[in-house]
């Protein structure tokens, strides 16, 4: 995810505006962490509930594509 989105999320979590996150890594989670080191640590270190979905190794999908769904109050 872009640094701007990371910053927005990091600022919204302490205020309680984001209370959980759903991530879709569309395949190979270790490859995604290799391609963007630290991103998983950042997401899991937010102190909110995080659902990490990989959807298996779906052919034709980029392993490092990340889609986020945020629950905002």
N, C-alpha and C positions, 0 to 999 in steps of 0.2 A: 504494500500500500504506500501511497505517497507520503512524504514527510508532513505535508500540510494536513492530511487526514489523521495521521498519527497524533499530531499536535492538538487538533480539534478534539479527538477522543480523550487524550490525556487531560485536557482542560474540563471536559464535560463530566468525567467520572467522579471527581471529588465533590461536585455539586449535586450528585445523585441524579443527574439528567440521563445518564446511561447506567443501567443496572445489570444488563447481561449482553452478551455478544454471541452471534452465530457466525462461524467462519466456514468457508467451503474451499478447501485446497485442491479440489478436483483431481485427486490422484495421489501421487507419491509425496507423502509428507516429509520424509528425510531429504528428498531432492529439493523441496521447497525451502527447507531450512538451510540447505547448502547454498542455494541460489541467492537467498536474502538472509544472511546470518543475523541472528538476534531478533528477527521479527516475531517468532513464536514466543521467545522469552518476554518480549514487550507485551504481547497480547495476554499471555498467562500471568504476567506480573501486574496487571491493572487492579487486581483485587476484586474483580467482579466474576460472575459465572460466565464461563466460556464453553461453548459447544464447538468442537472441532470435527468437521465432517470431511472425509476424503472421497466418498463415492467410489471407492475402489480405484482401479487404474483404467478409467474409461478411455478407449482409443479415440484419438482425434482431439483430445482436450489437453491444454497446457497444464503440466503438473504444478506450476507455480502460480497459476491464476487464483486470486483470492477474491471471494465475494463476501461482503459483510452484511449482516442484518443486525441493527442495533435497537435495543428496546430503550426508548427515551420517554421520560416522564414529564 
